[in-house]
């Protein structure tokens, strides 16, 4: 049996804002099973998928920057550092 919970409880359980849950609903990533309620397992899955995408994007973007011998990002000049 799936846990059908109010958006407020789902947000609290997952650690995101209620607005984030509603954004996922509006974008089609999450279904509202009843007015103001979502499946907690589905919401948790969407959260995990978003985290993976965020990590993948960070990794891809960080490959554009060089690192020193300690693995720290080197300071860049010009457009890439906002100067």
C-alpha positions, 0 to 999 in steps of 0.5 A: 500500500502506498502512502498518500500524504498531504503536500505539506507532510511530503515536503517535510519528509523529503526536506523540500518546500511545499512550493517545490512539490507543487512545482514538480506537480505543475511540471508533470514530474509528480502526480497529485493523486487527490486534491492536495495529496501526493504519493510519498514514495513517488515524491521521494523518487522524484527528489532522488532523480533531481539530486542525480541530475544536479550531481551529473550537471555539476560534474559536467560543468566542473570538467570545464575548469582546471584543478591544481595538484591538490585537486582544488579549482584554479582561479580563472581570469576573464568571463569564467570568473565574472571579471 
